[in-house]
């Protein structure tokens, strides 16, 4: 695990500015506090920061081949590297180390750019082929490890985090304003763009090659199988196969030369991995949990119950509102973009706790998106079923009137209106954007943004749903496999970015066994009816691990590191956030209409609507602008200072 960065000047006569490369590398020192390395030759420079996990003595980077014509910097873990190494030795390759990094170098010598097809694990790497004068970069299949780049006619810059690219003196920090509508809706961007103009993400499952003339080849080397109903096994056979493959995935993810542990929420996913770790290691494991002072939002009792059941060495941390708010600026800096979910803060604090005892943690990410664990999947299936009948029997004018009544009536509580708005009665079944994306993802729908956006933002506003819809259209078959495909390509990628950045902010490595790609491919072929029962999902997983965990854990409602954000938005706390978002400095940016922002707080305070998600979205955006554009990256912003008097 580490951070990587590099510069490729497309004019071979322009040498690398070593000072600039060092500045880029220093910006991601938290990703690798154990070591650093550089390779600079002419117009090419690559660098890395190392968090030593495997081959502590001889695993330094950059790594080269025997004749030093290939150089590599790499971030991740290759879980099948030992098997690959044996094959490569048989084919005549000579190794200098025990590291998985060197395996990639020799794979490239043997298979060229097809080397990525042989890798099983999480990775982002950059490989310089001096003979061909080409830079080859790659990202793992699911997007577990991040990789960003900036291409101009003069240079190609890349890094594990955006801030490293911003550290290059040629880069001017510029807000990518046209993507603001997509951010306001989802909190993230589903396509390759970022909130920084000119800086892009290398998509998961893709490679990029660039030569000395600036010619770029972007290639997708892996995609989820679209024959989602190809499995012919019975439900019992699916359960047995999934359990066997999951156990193998967990076993492979235990590869480490340093101590490792488990993030334990007390939910099914993390509990299943923790139980399998205990079974495989045959000794107590280290488990780590986070909670809040507000017991209703704390999963600590469930995590303790699982810890007691499996006999782990358990550790907990509680986060106060003041700690939460104080951490926001730093965590937005670490994530490079606004935090999508308050749970990022929880993840950071539990990562800090874990760093006191281990360098590697396993997590439960990925099960919900591959096995239909979120309630929204089952809810959408029922919604679609009832909506077909509803639209056949009810005129559009009546349906429109009922949707308006649900949205604005004062006769129902905000909670009841919220639930009705998630049903086919509150959403337009003729519009997939409304029926699914607005229903479960969008803080600000397209119609809400018409009232919110200021003239400056509205004039350049790009499409809201297009990048997500592109994956929906690319998928095929039954509704559920299409929902899962879209989420794996969009929502899950953002979850993984959160997981990576928050754990790396504390200098620990996080691993995700549920996203071992053969396991994901198998899950894709499980018939939908085996996963969803009524409004509950993940029946394959529940059946596969029922011998490992108590029933109350297997069938417990999902929470997933919840935070009491909505409860905090009351009284003085709400007033403090409102003050920050409506002060002249914030409104002078011209992004939003002041009346629309003020109305959000008025309606939320009066409990006419629950605008907690919208307020979170606006707050994070303003803090992000202050950190990256106003230069407050090391300061505690005013909203935190203002709340101090109310603790």
Wavefront OBJ file of the C-alpha trace (Angstrom):
o trace
v 0.000 0.000 0.000
v 1.339 3.410 -0.860
v 0.816 6.542 -2.892
v 2.205 7.091 -6.372
v 2.666 10.084 -8.656
v 4.558 11.079 -11.763
v 5.305 13.516 -14.565
v 5.735 12.750 -18.272
v 6.789 15.767 -20.315
v 5.623 15.186 -23.861
v 8.489 17.215 -25.282
v 11.518 14.970 -24.848
v 13.769 18.025 -24.672
v 12.107 19.207 -21.428
v 13.702 17.508 -18.411
v 11.778 16.667 -15.273
v 11.650 19.317 -12.577
v 12.816 17.197 -9.644
v 11.620 19.795 -7.140
v 8.098 19.644 -8.600
v 8.079 15.839 -8.441
v 9.239 15.909 -4.832
v 6.481 18.411 -3.991
v 3.877 16.112 -5.521
v 5.204 13.143 -3.590
v 5.364 15.070 -0.317
v 1.681 15.979 -0.650
v 0.734 12.293 -0.228
v 3.221 11.419 2.529
v 0.346 10.172 4.715
v -0.215 7.326 2.255
v 3.289 6.000 2.880
v 5.097 7.200 5.980
v 7.641 4.345 5.930
v 9.672 5.147 2.811
v 9.815 7.024 -0.486
v 11.413 6.445 -3.866
v 12.082 8.242 -7.158
v 13.089 7.423 -10.709
v 13.920 10.347 -12.992
v 15.262 10.019 -16.519
v 15.064 12.792 -19.066
v 11.439 13.808 -19.530
v 9.994 11.073 -17.266
v 9.792 11.067 -13.483
v 7.882 8.720 -11.182
v 7.727 8.651 -7.397
v 6.063 6.853 -4.522
v 5.445 6.861 -0.780
v 5.495 3.438 0.875
v 3.445 1.908 3.648
v 5.385 -1.328 4.190
v 3.070 -4.361 4.262
v 4.727 -7.171 2.281
v 8.485 -7.827 1.937
v 9.548 -5.227 4.478
v 13.282 -5.557 3.754
v 13.543 -5.619 -0.054
v 10.198 -4.251 -1.269
v 11.320 -0.704 -2.012
v 10.055 1.121 -5.096
v 10.393 2.090 -7.905
v 11.055 -1.469 -9.055
v 12.894 -2.318 -12.263
v 13.652 -5.370 -14.388
v 17.061 -6.968 -14.918
v 18.320 -4.560 -17.596
v 16.571 -1.496 -16.109
v 14.458 -0.821 -19.183
v 11.199 -1.027 -17.224
v 10.390 0.965 -14.076
v 7.267 0.662 -11.943
v 5.512 2.455 -9.088
v 2.499 0.705 -7.666
v -0.202 1.005 -5.012
v -2.129 -2.033 -3.823
v -1.889 -5.738 -3.112
v -1.718 -8.631 -5.606
v -3.132 -11.620 -3.747
v -2.077 -14.226 -6.313
v 1.473 -12.923 -6.687
v 3.077 -16.058 -5.218
v 1.445 -18.284 -7.867
v 2.305 -15.791 -10.607
v 5.893 -15.622 -9.381
v 6.290 -19.409 -9.653
v 4.981 -19.341 -13.231
v 7.289 -16.467 -14.185
v 10.340 -18.175 -12.683
v 9.514 -21.258 -14.778
v 9.410 -18.961 -17.809
v 12.933 -17.726 -17.094
v 12.382 -14.497 -15.112
v 14.690 -13.666 -12.211
v 13.428 -11.946 -9.057
v 15.421 -9.699 -6.723
v 12.739 -9.430 -4.015
v 9.706 -11.166 -2.512
v 7.389 -8.254 -3.281
v 4.197 -8.406 -5.315
v 5.361 -5.201 -7.025
v 8.158 -6.954 -8.887
v 5.688 -9.566 -10.118
v 3.943 -6.886 -12.194
v 7.228 -5.916 -13.881
v 7.906 -9.461 -15.043
v 4.277 -10.006 -16.022
v 4.586 -6.973 -18.293
v 7.768 -8.410 -19.816
v 5.913 -11.643 -20.491
v 2.466 -10.409 -21.560
v 2.786 -6.702 -22.298
v -0.258 -4.600 -21.462
v -2.225 -7.829 -21.044
v -0.482 -8.293 -17.706
v -3.496 -6.771 -15.941
v -5.642 -9.752 -16.922
v -3.502 -11.991 -14.709
v -3.694 -9.840 -11.566
v -6.021 -10.719 -8.697
v -6.238 -7.935 -6.171
v -6.420 -4.174 -5.807
v -4.008 -1.957 -7.665
v -3.142 1.275 -9.391
v 0.248 1.443 -11.055
v 2.368 3.312 -13.573
v 4.982 1.500 -15.651
v 7.608 3.201 -17.797
v 8.807 1.211 -20.828
v 11.975 3.016 -21.914
v 12.440 0.893 -25.048
v 9.046 1.878 -26.412
v 9.111 5.312 -24.730
v 5.633 4.664 -23.357
v 3.992 5.158 -20.005
v 1.421 2.505 -19.101
v -0.998 3.098 -16.210
v -3.705 0.778 -14.896
v -6.428 0.563 -12.274
v -7.994 -2.550 -10.746
v -11.291 -3.973 -11.961
v -13.623 -2.576 -9.292
v -11.832 0.704 -8.546
v -10.599 -0.239 -5.070
v -7.466 1.864 -5.556
v -7.699 5.386 -7.005
v -5.745 6.966 -9.850
v -6.129 10.514 -11.195
v -4.476 12.223 -14.143
v -4.190 15.514 -16.002
v -3.305 15.552 -19.696
v -2.333 18.700 -21.591
v -0.394 19.213 -24.799
v 2.740 19.655 -22.656
v 2.568 16.941 -20.019
v 0.815 13.993 -18.425
v 0.563 14.118 -14.633
v -0.801 11.285 -12.492
v -1.239 10.561 -8.788
v -3.114 8.530 -6.202
v -4.757 11.723 -4.944
v -5.780 14.932 -6.681
v -3.837 17.107 -4.233
v -0.559 15.704 -5.556
v -1.434 16.873 -9.070
v -2.401 20.285 -7.696
v 1.077 20.518 -6.148
v 2.680 20.747 -9.614
v 3.471 24.409 -10.402
v 1.900 24.238 -13.866
v -1.550 23.342 -12.486
v -4.052 26.102 -11.830
v -6.820 25.116 -9.419
v -10.090 25.637 -11.267
v -13.647 24.630 -10.315
v -15.258 22.344 -12.894
v -18.523 24.277 -12.666
v -20.567 22.358 -15.298
v -20.569 19.224 -13.117
v -22.077 21.060 -10.120
v -25.630 19.759 -10.842
v -24.469 16.143 -10.739
v -22.662 16.806 -7.455
v -25.759 18.425 -5.937
v -27.839 15.411 -6.885
v -25.534 12.513 -5.982
v -22.681 14.034 -3.989
v -20.225 12.431 -6.434
v -19.532 12.234 -10.173
v -20.272 8.911 -11.821
v -18.037 9.436 -14.857
v -14.327 10.192 -15.253
v -14.563 13.894 -14.403
v -13.773 15.435 -11.016
v -14.743 18.748 -9.447
v -11.369 20.097 -10.600
v -11.296 21.263 -14.207
v -8.895 19.200 -16.303
v -8.288 16.451 -13.724
v -9.853 13.070 -14.431
v -10.199 9.653 -12.838
v -8.910 6.597 -14.637
v -12.076 4.444 -14.673
v -12.026 1.076 -12.889
v -11.065 -1.823 -15.115
v -9.185 0.448 -17.523
v -5.633 0.986 -18.692
v -4.122 4.043 -20.336
v -1.058 4.184 -22.568
v 0.629 7.394 -23.648
v 3.630 7.693 -25.964
v 6.194 10.401 -26.620
v 3.972 12.135 -29.178
v 1.083 12.466 -26.733
v -1.030 9.776 -28.345
v -3.307 8.244 -25.712
v -4.933 4.821 -25.744
v -7.642 4.264 -23.116
v -8.806 0.642 -22.953
v -11.351 -1.226 -20.853
v -9.850 -4.614 -20.013
v -12.626 -5.891 -17.704
v -16.349 -5.501 -17.252
v -18.993 -7.283 -15.230
v -20.516 -10.197 -17.144
v -23.886 -9.231 -18.594
v -25.266 -12.788 -18.681
v -26.492 -12.286 -15.125
v -28.770 -15.324 -15.119
v -26.228 -17.787 -16.487
v -25.913 -19.831 -13.277
v -27.733 -23.155 -13.476
v -27.077 -24.218 -9.894
v -29.785 -24.707 -7.330
v -30.078 -22.238 -4.453
v -28.328 -24.692 -2.145
v -25.472 -25.083 -4.606
v -25.198 -21.293 -4.994
v -24.960 -20.902 -1.224
v -22.258 -23.569 -0.953
v -20.246 -22.182 -3.866
v -20.462 -18.619 -2.594
v -19.345 -19.663 0.909
v -16.386 -21.593 -0.478
v -15.305 -18.694 -2.716
v -15.774 -16.115 0.049
v -13.635 -18.156 2.417
v -10.905 -18.381 -0.231
v -11.110 -14.621 -0.784
v -10.727 -13.903 2.923
v -7.796 -16.321 3.123
v -6.002 -14.520 0.295
v -6.635 -11.121 1.868
v -4.835 -12.191 5.049
v -1.501 -11.952 3.168
v 0.653 -9.613 5.266
v 4.011 -9.270 6.994
v 2.512 -6.837 9.533
v -0.402 -7.040 12.033
v -3.923 -6.848 10.608
v -7.444 -6.449 11.976
v -11.083 -5.878 11.061
v -13.478 -2.923 10.980
v -16.504 -4.345 12.793
v -19.841 -2.532 12.659
v -21.876 -5.422 14.028
v -23.780 -5.770 10.763
v -23.864 -8.901 8.637
v -21.070 -8.022 6.187
v -18.277 -7.077 8.583
v -19.365 -9.759 11.072
v -19.165 -12.459 8.399
v -15.641 -11.438 7.389
v -14.550 -11.209 11.051
v -15.933 -14.688 11.756
v -14.153 -16.155 8.739
v -10.893 -14.437 9.716
v -11.147 -16.012 13.160
v -11.881 -19.424 11.677
v -8.934 -19.229 9.283
v -6.369 -17.740 11.679
v -7.435 -19.945 14.613
v -6.609 -17.168 17.060
v -8.282 -13.976 18.306
v -8.271 -11.150 15.781
v -8.232 -7.397 16.436
v -11.599 -5.713 15.801
v -12.368 -1.980 15.751
v -15.679 -0.137 16.029
v -16.895 3.470 16.134
v -19.984 5.019 17.668
v -21.462 8.263 18.887
v -22.590 9.581 22.238
v -26.160 9.390 20.914
v -27.012 5.724 21.543
v -29.692 5.581 18.838
v -26.956 6.052 16.237
v -24.418 3.736 17.784
v -23.822 0.181 16.614
v -21.356 -0.478 19.401
v -23.618 -2.929 21.323
v -23.978 -5.084 18.177
v -20.247 -4.982 17.490
v -19.551 -6.002 21.076
v -21.942 -8.934 20.734
v -20.154 -10.159 17.609
v -16.754 -9.642 19.215
v -17.823 -11.726 22.208
v -19.207 -14.404 19.897
v -15.984 -14.774 17.896
v -13.638 -13.992 20.795
v -11.833 -11.015 19.256
v -9.690 -8.379 20.956
v -12.141 -5.529 20.616
v -11.521 -1.754 20.588
v -13.972 1.148 20.402
v -14.005 4.899 19.877
v -16.842 7.373 20.396
v -17.052 10.618 18.421
v -18.611 13.825 19.728
v -20.284 16.486 17.612
v -17.371 18.850 18.224
v -14.846 16.219 17.123
v -16.991 15.479 14.074
v -17.167 19.098 12.965
v -13.537 19.861 13.769
v -12.454 16.948 11.567
v -14.459 18.019 8.506
v -11.932 20.438 6.926
v -9.048 18.002 7.287
v -11.075 15.109 5.903
v -12.316 17.114 2.927
v -8.652 17.903 2.242
v -7.826 14.199 2.429
v -10.720 13.246 0.155
v -9.938 16.091 -2.301
v -13.635 16.604 -2.925
v -16.634 17.210 -0.623
v -17.569 14.293 1.623
v -20.561 12.481 0.181
v -21.653 10.863 3.441
v -21.219 11.755 7.123
v -20.043 8.171 7.650
v -16.673 9.195 6.155
v -15.966 10.933 9.450
v -16.785 7.751 11.392
v -14.488 5.797 9.122
v -11.602 8.167 9.744
v -11.905 7.938 13.527
v -12.066 4.149 13.521
v -9.053 4.122 11.168
v -7.130 6.240 13.651
v -8.074 3.789 16.387
v -6.927 0.817 14.325
v -3.593 2.458 13.437
v -2.568 2.227 17.084
v -2.395 -1.581 16.767
v -2.379 -2.705 13.118
v -1.334 -1.600 9.642
v -3.958 -3.531 7.664
v -7.711 -3.914 8.136
v -10.332 -5.916 6.294
v -13.766 -4.380 5.725
v -17.231 -5.492 4.621
v -17.631 -3.150 1.629
v -19.088 -4.570 -1.572
v -21.574 -7.159 -0.368
v -24.626 -4.903 -0.696
v -23.885 -3.918 -4.297
v -23.088 -7.447 -5.454
v -25.780 -9.368 -3.539
v -28.628 -6.803 -3.469
v -28.335 -5.890 0.199
v -29.802 -2.387 0.188
v -33.527 -2.042 0.824
v -33.774 0.232 -2.207
v -33.360 -2.757 -4.534
v -36.302 -4.712 -3.156
v -38.297 -1.490 -2.777
v -37.711 -0.612 -6.441
v -38.860 -4.065 -7.554
v -42.114 -3.646 -5.600
v -42.503 -0.054 -6.751
v -42.130 -1.093 -10.374
v -44.668 -3.889 -9.953
v -47.345 -1.658 -8.393
v -46.556 1.298 -10.633
v -47.415 -0.636 -13.776
v -50.938 -1.222 -12.474
v -51.235 2.274 -10.991
v -50.364 3.983 -14.286
v -52.794 1.804 -16.213
v -55.707 2.659 -13.910
v -55.002 6.309 -12.986
v -54.941 9.326 -15.332
v -51.692 11.327 -15.470
v -53.386 14.501 -14.206
v -54.534 12.699 -11.057
v -51.119 11.119 -10.534
v -49.457 14.531 -10.892
v -51.866 16.111 -8.383
v -51.245 13.350 -5.855
v -47.445 13.708 -6.189
v -47.769 17.457 -5.548
v -50.015 16.849 -2.531
v -47.542 14.383 -1.031
v -44.643 16.785 -1.573
v -46.209 19.922 -0.116
v -49.164 19.041 2.112
v -48.937 20.168 5.739
v -51.500 17.527 6.771
v -48.832 14.836 7.011
v -45.622 14.824 9.033
v -42.293 15.240 7.251
v -41.506 11.605 8.073
v -44.706 10.319 6.480
v -44.223 12.539 3.440
v -40.672 11.259 3.120
v -41.860 7.635 3.088
v -44.665 8.323 0.603
v -42.265 10.164 -1.686
v -40.200 6.976 -1.915
v -43.223 5.055 -3.226
v -44.790 4.844 -6.676
v -47.349 7.386 -5.413
v -44.692 10.044 -4.911
v -42.494 9.382 -7.941
v -43.146 9.522 -11.656
v -42.895 5.962 -12.916
v -42.590 7.204 -16.503
v -39.222 8.783 -15.641
v -36.452 6.457 -14.500
v -34.476 9.447 -13.217
v -37.345 10.300 -10.862
v -38.356 6.736 -10.079
v -34.892 5.535 -9.031
v -32.171 8.200 -8.898
v -34.275 10.971 -7.348
v -35.883 8.422 -5.090
v -32.782 7.008 -3.420
v -29.778 9.159 -4.341
v -30.582 12.755 -5.217
v -30.378 15.387 -2.513
v -31.362 17.994 -5.103
v -33.475 16.719 -7.991
v -33.498 18.475 -11.352
v -36.609 20.441 -10.399
v -35.134 21.459 -7.037
v -32.011 22.708 -8.766
v -34.030 25.025 -10.977
v -34.925 26.970 -7.837
v -31.478 26.681 -6.234
v -28.883 27.465 -8.903
v -27.761 31.044 -9.367
v -27.437 32.563 -12.817
v -23.704 31.865 -13.077
v -24.091 28.159 -12.319
v -27.312 27.707 -14.304
v -25.752 29.096 -17.485
v -23.064 26.397 -17.655
v -24.918 23.564 -15.906
v -24.239 20.154 -17.408
v -26.474 17.071 -17.321
v -27.367 15.622 -13.935
v -28.050 11.957 -14.610
v -26.301 11.204 -17.890
v -23.186 9.446 -16.548
v -25.229 7.160 -14.301
v -27.827 6.519 -16.991
v -25.058 5.481 -19.380
v -24.340 2.451 -17.192
v -28.048 1.700 -16.811
v -28.413 1.700 -20.599
v -25.293 -0.427 -21.034
v -26.756 -3.142 -18.793
v -29.460 -5.557 -19.875
v -31.869 -8.177 -18.590
v -34.006 -8.089 -15.452
v -34.322 -4.942 -13.340
v -32.298 -6.178 -10.347
v -29.101 -7.122 -12.251
v -29.275 -3.764 -14.044
v -29.603 -1.913 -10.727
v -26.611 -3.777 -9.329
v -24.512 -3.185 -12.445
v -25.212 0.552 -12.332
v -24.394 0.802 -8.626
v -21.182 -1.224 -8.940
v -20.024 1.146 -11.671
v -20.988 4.347 -9.850
v -22.064 4.290 -6.191
v -19.641 1.554 -5.145
v -16.680 3.316 -6.762
v -17.365 6.354 -4.579
v -17.705 4.174 -1.465
v -14.333 2.634 -2.229
v -12.758 6.048 -2.704
v -14.093 7.044 0.713
v -12.737 3.817 2.205
v -9.312 4.332 0.653
v -8.881 8.014 1.496
v -10.164 7.831 5.056
v -8.032 4.804 5.926
v -4.976 6.258 4.198
v -5.496 9.533 6.093
v -4.607 7.435 9.135
v -1.856 5.569 7.219
v -3.465 2.127 7.234
v -4.381 -0.210 4.397
v -7.981 -1.401 3.964
v -8.918 -4.545 2.046
v -12.294 -5.678 0.698
v -12.672 -9.485 0.356
v -16.237 -9.210 -0.983
v -14.743 -7.547 -4.075
v -12.354 -10.319 -5.024
v -13.208 -10.204 -8.708
v -13.911 -13.947 -9.252
v -16.348 -13.725 -6.328
v -18.008 -10.651 -7.865
v -18.289 -12.418 -11.219
v -19.895 -15.430 -9.570
v -22.325 -13.260 -7.594
v -23.323 -11.641 -10.871
v -24.571 -15.012 -12.145
v -26.695 -15.853 -9.095
v -30.403 -15.689 -10.056
v -32.064 -12.579 -8.546
v -34.773 -14.640 -6.828
v -32.080 -16.270 -4.660
v -30.990 -12.912 -3.241
v -34.188 -10.924 -2.607
v -37.068 -12.121 -0.420
v -39.821 -9.589 0.170
v -38.027 -6.394 1.208
v -34.858 -8.194 2.320
v -31.756 -8.925 0.277
v -28.485 -10.846 0.544
v -30.209 -14.164 1.222
v -27.300 -16.036 -0.351
v -24.864 -14.464 2.106
v -27.227 -14.911 5.043
v -27.551 -18.593 4.233
v -23.821 -18.962 3.585
v -22.691 -17.686 7.008
v -25.563 -18.694 9.288
v -23.353 -21.321 10.912
v -20.845 -18.622 11.921
v -23.063 -15.971 13.510
v -26.106 -15.595 15.784
v -29.476 -15.163 14.034
v -29.924 -11.671 15.496
v -26.784 -10.553 13.619
v -27.530 -12.414 10.385
v -30.987 -10.863 10.092
v -30.331 -7.480 11.697
v -31.361 -4.327 9.832
v -28.404 -2.658 8.119
v -27.020 0.571 9.639
v -23.399 0.843 8.468
v -21.537 3.339 10.705
v -24.546 5.711 11.005
v -24.188 9.302 12.233
v -26.678 11.512 14.114
v -26.353 14.309 11.554
v -30.076 15.021 11.329
v -30.397 15.112 15.091
v -27.526 17.553 15.329
v -29.240 19.925 12.914
v -31.386 21.472 15.598
v -31.286 24.677 17.614
v -27.957 26.453 17.775
v -26.165 23.918 15.552
v -28.582 24.546 12.699
v -28.211 28.301 13.169
v -24.423 28.041 12.981
v -24.481 26.089 9.720
v -27.073 28.483 8.307
v -24.879 31.448 9.226
v -21.928 29.953 7.353
v -23.926 29.149 4.209
v -25.775 32.475 4.041
v -22.976 34.866 4.925
v -21.781 37.229 2.159
v -18.590 35.264 1.558
v -20.534 32.115 0.680
v -23.302 33.765 -1.333
v -20.888 35.992 -3.270
v -19.686 32.929 -5.188
v -22.887 33.230 -7.199
v -23.570 29.501 -7.209
v -26.918 29.583 -5.408
v -29.864 31.900 -4.942
v -29.874 33.262 -1.424
v -33.661 32.947 -1.104
v -33.511 29.240 -1.961
v -30.790 28.560 0.619
v -32.647 30.501 3.306
v -35.862 28.628 2.482
v -34.100 25.299 3.093
v -33.298 26.300 6.648
v -36.742 27.798 7.268
v -38.497 24.610 6.132
v -36.088 22.364 8.010
v -36.435 24.371 11.224
v -40.244 24.269 10.963
v -40.051 20.507 10.204
v -41.996 20.980 7.003
v -39.269 19.036 5.224
v -36.211 17.097 6.309
v -33.429 18.866 4.408
v -30.562 17.218 6.305
v -29.053 15.676 3.163
v -29.288 18.956 1.249
v -27.701 20.971 4.040
v -24.891 18.424 4.279
v -24.277 18.708 0.535
v -24.109 22.523 0.603
v -21.968 22.645 3.741
v -19.382 20.270 2.318
v -19.217 22.141 -0.953
v -18.604 25.461 0.802
v -15.903 23.970 3.026
v -14.274 22.392 -0.030
v -14.230 25.759 -1.804
v -12.665 27.415 1.234
v -9.990 24.728 1.540
v -8.939 24.357 -2.097
v -9.773 27.776 -3.516
v -9.543 30.158 -0.546
v -6.417 28.557 0.913
v -7.830 27.412 4.267
v -6.481 23.872 4.046
v -4.908 23.989 7.508
v -7.484 26.150 9.288
v -10.522 25.095 11.307
v -13.390 26.797 9.540
v -15.823 29.149 11.196
v -18.729 26.714 11.562
v -16.664 24.608 13.966
v -15.573 27.638 15.945
v -19.142 28.883 16.142
v -20.436 25.635 17.584
v -17.815 25.466 20.316
v -19.917 27.644 22.600
v -22.812 25.185 22.382
v -20.967 22.043 23.494
l 1 2 3 4 5 6 7 8 9 10 11 12 13 14 15 16 17 18 19 20 21 22 23 24 25 26 27 28 29 30 31 32 33 34 35 36 37 38 39 40 41 42 43 44 45 46 47 48 49 50 51 52 53 54 55 56 57 58 59 60 61 62 63 64 65 66 67 68 69 70 71 72 73 74 75 76 77 78 79 80 81 82 83 84 85 86 87 88 89 90 91 92 93 94 95 96 97 98 99 100 101 102 103 104 105 106 107 108 109 110 111 112 113 114 115 116 117 118 119 120 121 122 123 124 125 126 127 128 129 130 131 132 133 134 135 136 137 138 139 140 141 142 143 144 145 146 147 148 149 150 151 152 153 154 155 156 157 158 159 160 161 162 163 164 165 166 167 168 169 170 171 172 173 174 175 176 177 178 179 180 181 182 183 184 185 186 187 188 189 190 191 192 193 194 195 196 197 198 199 200 201 202 203 204 205 206 207 208 209 210 211 212 213 214 215 216 217 218 219 220 221 222 223 224 225 226 227 228 229 230 231 232 233 234 235 236 237 238 239 240 241 242 243 244 245 246 247 248 249 250 251 252 253 254 255 256 257 258 259 260 261 262 263 264 265 266 267 268 269 270 271 272 273 274 275 276 277 278 279 280 281 282 283 284 285 286 287 288 289 290 291 292 293 294 295 296 297 298 299 300 301 302 303 304 305 306 307 308 309 310 311 312 313 314 315 316 317 318 319 320 321 322 323 324 325 326 327 328 329 330 331 332 333 334 335 336 337 338 339 340 341 342 343 344 345 346 347 348 349 350 351 352 353 354 355 356 357 358 359 360 361 362 363 364 365 366 367 368 369 370 371 372 373 374 375 376 377 378 379 380 381 382 383 384 385 386 387 388 389 390 391 392 393 394 395 396 397 398 399 400 401 402 403 404 405 406 407 408 409 410 411 412 413 414 415 416 417 418 419 420 421 422 423 424 425 426 427 428 429 430 431 432 433 434 435 436 437 438 439 440 441 442 443 444 445 446 447 448 449 450 451 452 453 454 455 456 457 458 459 460 461 462 463 464 465 466 467 468 469 470 471 472 473 474 475 476 477 478 479 480 481 482 483 484 485 486 487 488 489 490 491 492 493 494 495 496 497 498 499 500 501 502 503 504 505 506 507 508 509 510 511 512 513 514 515 516 517 518 519 520 521 522 523 524 525 526 527 528 529 530 531 532 533 534 535 536 537 538 539 540 541 542 543 544 545 546 547 548 549 550 551 552 553 554 555 556 557 558 559 560 561 562 563 564 565 566 567 568 569 570 571 572 573 574 575 576 577 578 579 580 581 582 583 584 585 586 587 588 589 590 591 592 593 594 595 596 597 598 599 600 601 602 603 604 605 606 607 608 609 610 611 612 613 614 615 616 617 618 619 620 621 622 623 624 625 626 627 628 629 630 631 632 633 634 635 636 637 638 639 640 641 642 643 644 645 646 647
